[in-house]
């Protein structure tokens, strides 16, 4: 039985294929262009002074995992994205799926600073993980967002050359604010994700499109550089060393997160050479305040690859 979200996806997607039947490929490279058309002309009611969208976040995966779906409750990652525009912990949820063999890559890009506006993101996708999930927060808003969930890039067993998805607004079901600038009004208990049918976005006009265009096709899966990340001692008190090895020179960032995905502090953020590196964390946040005992996550992002590891601070 098709869900409402799947029916909507089928109605909104336009597939364009080459005339000749494409040979089966193991991987392909795509560029997704987010064309934001939301404006005072398209949605004049209560239109905000600073319309923009949060950084794109999502992943490529198979059909055994769903990161959000209409008529289902939002995960903590989807909630943080829809309410705060945060890429974390939704990226950590994708990483968990990667560890479980259900996903392959985390997808992320910068924010769209204003609307109308646009953003582009290039990414690899393999036939084993040919579904893409990608979301962005409508900002400002209580918990409204745009996105696709489990969009198939190989319909009918061949790569789509071009796929255009019309983007309609969704409510994450975690905040009860009724206007763009509403103060926090947590919805308790949370209600399922649903299309927005009232308020300033409910005039039947979409807010933009995602255009997925195949820009390259390969016959084998390229080797993906691997990061080596470790922590010792672990558990620790009062400090521990985070050790990592980079396969190549790249812009690299190492953050410490609470288990709910909120960022505690940033240990490094800059360009690093290939090879082994080490840095100490003293169990303090970005203000220098000692954090409580418990489980934390060290997340290393270097170029297009990333890895996370758990740390346990004990009394």
C-alpha angles and dihedrals in degrees: 000000000000117000121224090253093053091048090050091048091052092049094047099043123089117197121202119186134184114260094247122064109262119234113243111270127194096214140014137184119231137188117210116199117198108207108191112200098168108129145141088270095054096039109019097164110106090334109188125240095234108038113180144134131242124243114291115254132178143096149236114257148147130259095270094079133050122192096189136354138178113262091022129100117263119251118234088258093054090045094053090048094048095044103033105016089241122158089204133106091014088067089053090052089055090048090052088054089049090054089050092052093248099108138030114197139021111227120209138158141168124280124270099246095207142005127267088045144109144230134191131210127184118204144164123241131184130207090247091057101029098145121096130203118189131165142174133188120246101230131241098023141113097249107326124140148163128225155111127259123206095343110183115230093185104053110174091011098292133092115265111238092206131004123181121195122191110223119225123182122262132197113223092210094231103099127042098207112135101200139043095262100037116143118245110293106170113212107231115222100017117246127215123280110266142171112267109256102168139034130043095327097050101089095106096253119124121233098224145300142271110220113196112196125181107231100172140011126202135186099225139033110266117233109261116217111246127219121216111215128175140159128211133214097025119195090037146180130211099351142357138194122241110207124191139171121210120209092210142000110285147144102278135192130185118193133178114220134188114241090261089060100255113139116249100181144330115241099184137005119171147067115315132186123240114271141055123335135174135195133174127233116203097197094258132124128235090280093053093253117142111247125224123265114270144087122319136175127233109204121193120193117185118172108309097341133074143176137191134204133185123245124194119207111198132192 
